[in-house]
Amino acid sequence: MKILSSPSELTALTQQWRQDQRTIAFVPTMGNLHPGHLSLVQLAQQRADITVVSIFVNPLQFGAHEDYHHYPRTLEEDCQKLSTLAIDILFTPTVSDIYLQHLDCSTKIQVPQFDNILCGASRPGHFTGVATVVNKLFNLVQPNWAIFGEKDYQQLLIIRQMVKDLFIPIQIISAPIYREADGLAMSSRNRYLTPEQRAIAPALFKILNRAQQQAQTTYRQTGHPASYQTLENTLLEELTLAGFQPDYLTFRAQNTLASPQPTDQHLIILAAAWLGNTRLIDNLAFTLT
C-alpha cells in the first residue's frame, strides 16, 4: 500500500494507469474506518485492477456548530486496517491540497433536486460540501467505479445525479448497509454514544422494520397503500418514547425521494434522530407486494 498526500503525485499515477489500460475503483472516506468501510474496499477490489481509498475530513460539509474539529481522526489505525487488505493507494490530502482558496471563495457543486430536503434541510450546505469534494476527488482519481454505502442514501442519490448531470464517466456502485449484530447501522459517529445510548440505538432500525411491516400489511389487506402521514406520526412518537429526539422519519419514493404517490411501490423509509449529542441516520428500502 502506497500512501500519498500530493494531488500531483496521484494524478501522475492515474495517467500512467490509464495509459496501461488498468481499471480503477475508488472508495472515498473520512476515515475512522469500521467493517462497513472495509466491505466497500473489498467490493472495489473485486471490480478493478487498482483500488484507491481516500481519507479526508471535509470541512465544507460541516455546519458552523457541527463536529468537524472533534470528528474522530484515526489515521494510524486506518492505515493498519487497509494494509491488511493490500489496497494499492491511500490518498490523504490536506485541506489546502483540496481547497486552493478559502472555503468561502471555492467553486462549489450543488444538486438542487435532492439538496435541501431531509438531511439537507437539517444541515444546510452539507450536500453542497459533499458534492464538491467528491467531484474534486473524482477529477484526481479518475476511477472507472466509485463505491458508496447505502446508509447515506440521500448522499448516494446526490452523487449519482451529479455524475449524470455533469457527464462524469464513472459508474457509481452502491453497497448494502453494514450492521452490528443488534441491527445498528455502522457509523464512525457511533463511538460518541455512551453505553446507555448504545443500548437504545438499535431501536431505530427496529422501528423502521415495524414501519415496513405495517405498510406491507395494510397494502396486502386492502390493496391500497397506507396513510403514510398517520404511520409516520405514530412512529415518530415511538422514537421519542424510546429515548430519541427525532429529526425526521418519512416514507419516500426510492428513486426520487419524493413523497410517495398511490401508484408508487418501490419505497424507502428514511430516519434521522439524535441520541444525546449523536445524530444517527438509517433507512430501509422495500417494495409493496
KAFENSUL-V650335 format. One record per run of one state. SS is the DSSP state (helix for helix, strand for strand, loop for the rest). FROM is the first residue (numbers start at 0). TO is the last residue. If there is no record, write none. Layout:
ss: <SS:SS>
from: <FROM:FROM>
to: <TO:TO>
This chain:
ss: <loop:strand:loop:helix:loop:strand:loop:helix:loop:strand:loop:helix:loop:helix:loop:strand:loop:helix:loop:helix:loop:helix:loop:helix:loop:helix:loop:strand:loop:helix:loop:strand:loop:strand:loop:strand:loop:helix:loop:helix:loop:helix:loop:helix:loop:strand:loop:strand:loop:strand:loop>
from: <0:1:4:6:19:23:29:34:47:49:55:58:61:74:85:88:91:94:98:102:105:111:115:118:122:125:141:144:149:152:165:170:175:178:179:184:185:187:192:194:201:202:222:227:242:244:253:265:275:277:287>
to: <0:3:5:18:22:28:33:46:48:54:57:60:73:84:87:90:93:97:101:104:110:114:117:121:124:140:143:148:151:164:169:174:177:178:183:184:186:191:193:200:201:221:226:241:243:252:264:274:276:286:288>
